[in-house]
Amino acid sequence: MTQQSSYQVYKERMDRTVDLEELNNPVMKHAADDFVSIHTYDTVGEALDCIRNCRTESTILYFYVLDAEERLVGTIQTRKLLTSPLNTKIEQIMSKNLIAIPHTANLMEALEFFILHRYLAFPVVDEQRKMLGVIDVNVFTQEMLDIEEQEQVHSVFDTLGVKISEARSKSPWSVFRYRFPWLMATITSGTVCALLVGLFEATLAQSLILAFFLTLVLGLGESVSMQTMAITVHFMHHGLSQAGWYFYSLRRELTRVFLMALACALIVGCIAIIWKNDLAAGIILFSGILASLLLACFLGVSIPTILHKLKLDVHVASGPLTLALADICTIVSYFSLAAFILSK
């Protein structure tokens, strides 16, 4: 079977199973609003009577607890509800550890909740934590989840510059012609980085410890850029690149990466200070890592978005490009900050 016909079979199967546009629908479109709820001020006996008298047709997977203002405040295990004395207040035995889906979420974001937290159902709440409905795992068929896993595998290989069809059936020469250009991108970026390091030879002579940590700084930048790029490509693949999406995604990823960058910068900076008793090197490493990881995050979001706007192959091209630019930006920011700090 040819590559084109294999793709057609896969696409037709996917289209029959699930409409990916459906994943952009609001979660409330799929949530049941005839859920069973009990209140903090109820006793166990009153709660059991309420559950017996309910006329819901939805599957009851969890019991949700509301306060006097109808706000979601906890859940209660069936075992506790059945084994506790009838005069016990619900607020005394409920669990306050709960995860709720905001009513502004779409079905794709709800799917991520199920994958990450492994619950069978989630409450849907508004800004005031008032419960609007319940969405359970039956919304997502097993076949749909299988397709999601297949797409992620293809996405990972494409991001690295390798198509699965190339790896499976093509001749060595065909694979060479397809994959070697991306290796050339790595060689080019590595050469540019070497030339840039040469420009900062005087800075390295002032503080040799900077060279010791260069591999670590580059590795951190590459890791963050690839993680951010993979998340960005994943969401773009599911049709989320709508008006204003880029700035929302960039702000979200920068907020997440800032915390990681701050932690990494503090750890590495402290290591340098303790190891060599060099405060200047510690400050350079701290500021260099912080700046380079934020730049890497920016590239991880921006490169796929630009390629998408240019109608180029986002999956294949964004990986090598993002890595190459992340390395170059890391070198420039790291040594520029070092030169500035050491000149003071």
Secondary structure as GFF3:
##gff-version 3
##sequence-region A 1 344
A	DSSP	alpha_helix	3	17	.	.	.	ID=ss1
A	DSSP	three_ten_helix	20	24	.	.	.	ID=ss2
A	DSSP	three_ten_helix	27	29	.	.	.	ID=ss3
A	DSSP	beta_strand	37	39	.	.	.	ID=ss4
A	DSSP	alpha_helix	44	53	.	.	.	ID=ss5
A	DSSP	beta_strand	63	66	.	.	.	ID=ss6
A	DSSP	beta_strand	72	76	.	.	.	ID=ss7
A	DSSP	alpha_helix	78	83	.	.	.	ID=ss8
A	DSSP	alpha_helix	90	93	.	.	.	ID=ss9
A	DSSP	beta_strand	101	102	.	.	.	ID=ss10
A	DSSP	alpha_helix	107	117	.	.	.	ID=ss11
A	DSSP	beta_strand	121	125	.	.	.	ID=ss12
A	DSSP	beta_strand	131	136	.	.	.	ID=ss13
A	DSSP	three_ten_helix	137	139	.	.	.	ID=ss14
A	DSSP	alpha_helix	142	159	.	.	.	ID=ss15
A	DSSP	alpha_helix	164	169	.	.	.	ID=ss16
A	DSSP	alpha_helix	172	199	.	.	.	ID=ss17
A	DSSP	alpha_helix	201	206	.	.	.	ID=ss18
A	DSSP	alpha_helix	209	212	.	.	.	ID=ss19
A	DSSP	alpha_helix	214	237	.	.	.	ID=ss20
A	DSSP	alpha_helix	245	276	.	.	.	ID=ss21
A	DSSP	alpha_helix	279	309	.	.	.	ID=ss22
A	DSSP	alpha_helix	314	342	.	.	.	ID=ss23
###
